[in-house]
Amino acid sequence: MSSKQDVLYRLLSSQIADSTNSAFLLIGTDYRIQWISESARKLLFKGAENLEGIACAQGLRGKVCSAECVAVTGNLPGETTPFGLSCLKETFGDFSIRNCLLESEEKTVGLLKQVMLSGSSSSAVNPAPIESRGSWHAALAPTLSRIADTTIPILLVGETGTGKEVLAQRIHDMSPRRNNPFIVLDLSVIPETLVDDALFGHTRGAFTGATSDYTGKLLQADGGTLLLDELENIPLSIQAKLLRFLETGIVERIGQTKKHTIDVRIIAATNVSPEVLLSSGRLREDLFYRLRGMTILLPPLRERQEEIPLLIQTFRGNWSARHGRKAPTFSPALIERFCSYPFPGNIRELKHLVDLCLSLSLDQTLNADNLPEPVREILFKNGQKGLSLNESQSPGASKNVEEAIAAVEKDMIQRVLAQHRGRVSDAANSLSMSRITLWRKMKKYNLDRRRTFPS
């Protein structure tokens, strides 16, 4: 934002703030707090000084921002990154939020946030909420705001890739536990024999190989939230012990008689319907009813296609942050094509496709004519434009996406290495990755610079 615009928007924000009872913050396109009204300073920061200039994720996380940009990428977005979904959420926890994008000459120059305590109202700023278009998230928002303040267990049910972990994180961030740990235990990647240890922990010498104490996931999540992901993989031998914890709140580490009383909210997630889990005997009925304080069904992306344009916007922002450059835009016709595709791999597949488009694009605007070939093969059966995909896509499409990405990545690395005559440091700089990452990928794809690319 130019200094002239900066003064203008600060003045505008001050006038609005003085005419209402609301709190206001102005966020610049560098994702730093440009200005904060006195009421916002008192409401959110208890009158703290020196807030201007700090990163918004640092100042607002756990208050009026979930900082998903940081959670997803590990970095703050760059200056060219558009404001994403986490920036534009209309409600969050104890506060009611309205957002107004500030634009000049069709370019976003800032974001004005109006913050009120939930239940209060104001008419000073009333932009159309980004989630007010009949989306599933909009319909769920009132329910989330109510259950987030409770301690009841929640069961999330949805296909792989529908965003169960993201929703669990959002519930945690909206709850009074937001400043305490959010811990994830993915039961699909842990051998059955180690689930007990992963959950409850052990003391040194408890068994062969236990050379030090280990604090299990339950103790790590004390005061916060524990997500039991892929619940269908929990061994029956552990279910009774987990049920006892849910009833008593007491944890006893392996090899220790001392008991710990802890306070943890449990959120469980599964991609298998509860009826199948129960009828097949994979889940104890008493544990199921204990975990199912409330069940939330996450519809697949093909049933909430109105969210695809917003997700594309978010993934473009994340890509820009990772690569440090402006992301190409998607033409309206291409976004419409994405909306017509059934996405058997759900949000995860959408992210793969968007990343693939952005990484391979040589143009500033992506459309059906300049799509990367691997994406064209997925969106258009046999490369033919205009063909309906709702009936033509096979269940293995998400796997094909990953294979296509791997093939394109290998080809890209080969071409860049050839361009730099096998010099790994130069190739890594050109690809915007570290030398270690490039060496790892070369090993993955069996690429030998000495054999293929003479020095």
Residue, then its C-alpha position, 0 to 999 in steps of 0.5 A: m500500500s502506498s503512503k498516500q493510500d495508507v493515510l487515506y485508509r487510516l483516516l477512513s477507518s478512524q472516522i468509521a471507528d469513531s462513529t460506531n461502538s465496534a472495534f476495527l483493524l486494518i490489515g495490509t497486503d503484507y499481512r501486517i497490522q497497519w492500524i488498530s482502533e482504540s476500542a479494538r486495542k482494548l477488546l482484543f489486546k487489553g490496551a497493549e501498545n506497539l501492535e502496528g507492524i506486527a504480523c496479523a497471524q502473530g497478533l490475532r491468532g486465537k482471537v479473530c484469526s485461525a492463522e490457517c495460512v501459517a498452519v498450512t504453509g508454515n510461513l506468512p503469505g507474501e505481499t502478492t498473496p490474495f486474502g484467503l478464507s481464513c482472513l475472510k471468515e465472518t464469525f470466530g469464537d467469542f467475536s462476530i466479525r465482518n470483513c471489507l476488502l479495500e480495493s483501488e484500481e481493481k487491486t486489493v490494497g488492504l482488509l478492514k476487519q470490524v470486530m464485535l462481541s458475539g451478540s452485539s450488532s452494528s450497521a457501520v460496515n456490512p459487506a456480503p459475507i464470503e460464506s453467505r452463498g449457501s455453502w455447507h460451511a455457512a450452514l454449519a457455522p452457527t452449530l460450530s459456534r455453539i458446540a465449540d464452547t462445550t466439552i462434548p466429544i465430536l465424531l466427524v464422518g466423511e470421505t478421505g480428503t473432505g477436510k476433517e482435520v481442518l474442521a477439527q482444528r477450526i473447532h479447537d480454535m473457536s473454543p476456550r481451549r484455543n491457547n492450549p495444544f491441538i494434537v493429532l493422532d493418525l491411527s492409520v500410520i501407527p502399528e497396532t502394537l504401538v497405539d497404546d504407547a502413542l495414546f498413553g505414553h510410557t516411562r523409562g524401562a517400562f519395556t525393552g527399548a524404552t530408554s526414556d520417558y514418553t508423554g503420550k498424546l493424551l497428556q500432550a493434549d492436556g487442557g486442549t484437544l486431541l483428534l483421533d484421526e482414522l478412528e476405524n484403525i483403533p485396535l479392539s484391545i485399546q478401545a476398553k482402555l480409551l473408554r475408561f479414560l473418557e469416563t474418568g479422565i485418568v491417564e496411567r502411563i505404561g510402567q507407572t502406577k501414578k495416575h494423572t487426571i487431565d482435561v482433554r476434549i476428544i474429536a474423532a474422525t473416520n471415513v467409514s460410516p458408523e453403521v459399518l464400523l458397528s456392524s462389522g465389530r470394528l468399533r465397540e458400541d459403548l465406545f461409539y456412543r461415548l465418542r458420538g456426543m455430536t456427529i458431523l457429516l462432511p459432504p464430499l466436494r462434489e456436493r458443495q461445488e459452490e466452495i470450489p472457487l473460494l478453495i482455489q483462491t486459498f490454494r493460490g494464496n498458499w502457493s504464492a507464499r511457498h514460492g514467493r511470487k504472484a500466482p497465475t489467475f484462473s479464468p472464469a471458464l476454467i473455474e466453471r470447468f473445475c466446478s463441474y468435475p466430481f473430485p473423487g479425491n475431494i479437497r486434497e485432489l483439488k489442491h493437487l490440481v491447483d498446485l499442478c496448474l500453477s507450477l507448470s503455467l507459463d501464462q499469467t491467466l490459466n484457461a482451458d487452452n493453456l492447461p498443463e497436459p496432465v490436468r487436461e487429461i483429468l478434466f477432459k476425458n481423452g483430451q476432448k473439451g466440453l465432455s461431461l465428467n460426472e459420469s466418466q471419472s473412475p474411482g482411481a482418479s485421485k491416484n492418477v493425479e498424484e502419478a501425474i504430478a510425480a511425472v511432471e515433477k520428474d520431467m521438470i527436474q530433468r529439464v532444469l538440470a539439463q539447462h544448468r548442465g547438472r549443477v545442483s545448486d543452480a538447479a535448486n535455485s531455479l526451482s525455488m527449493s533447497r539443495i537437500t530437497l532437490w537431492r532427495k527428489m533426484k534420488k526418488y526419481n533415480l536421476d543421476r546428474r553425473r551420468t545424464f548431465p555432463s559438468 
